[in-house]
Amino acid sequence: MSLSSHVEELKKKHHALSLRVEEAQRAPGSTDQEIAELKKQKLKLKEQIEKLSAPA
């Protein structure tokens, strides 16, 4: 897998997590802990994307 395709895959996962966070925030049964965990995962992906996208 090339670096650019890996970054694109990470971006897709980040977007999917964004949607899950939005859904969880609207769902009455979601706990703050669940939402916080999704946001942590999203932040980790963002950091990976930025690290891999940074110029060498």
C-alpha positions in Angstrom: 0.0 0.0 0.0 1.4 3.4 -1.0 1.7 6.2 1.5 -1.0 8.3 -0.3 -3.5 5.4 -0.3 -2.8 4.7 3.4 -3.5 8.4 4.2 -6.7 8.3 2.1 -7.8 5.2 4.0 -7.1 7.0 7.3 -9.1 10.0 6.1 -12.1 7.7 5.3 -11.9 6.2 8.8 -11.7 9.6 10.3 -14.8 10.7 8.4 -16.7 7.6 9.4 -15.8 8.3 13.0 -17.0 11.9 12.6 -20.4 10.5 11.5 -20.5 8.0 14.4 -19.7 10.9 16.9 -22.6 12.9 15.5 -25.0 10.0 15.6 -23.9 9.2 19.2 -24.4 12.8 20.3 -28.0 12.7 18.9 -28.8 9.3 20.3 -30.5 9.4 23.7 -28.9 6.1 24.8 -25.3 7.2 24.2 -23.1 7.9 27.2 -20.5 10.6 27.6 -17.9 7.9 27.9 -18.8 6.4 24.6 -18.7 9.7 22.8 -15.4 10.6 24.5 -13.9 7.3 23.3 -15.0 7.9 19.7 -13.5 11.4 19.9 -10.2 9.9 21.1 -10.1 7.5 18.2 -10.9 10.3 15.8 -8.1 12.5 17.3 -5.5 9.6 17.0 -6.4 9.2 13.3 -6.1 12.9 12.7 -2.7 12.9 14.3 -1.6 9.9 12.2 -2.8 11.7 9.0 -1.0 14.9 9.9 2.2 13.0 10.7 2.1 11.1 7.4 1.2 14.1 5.4 3.9 16.4 6.8 6.8 17.1 4.5 9.9 15.1 5.2 
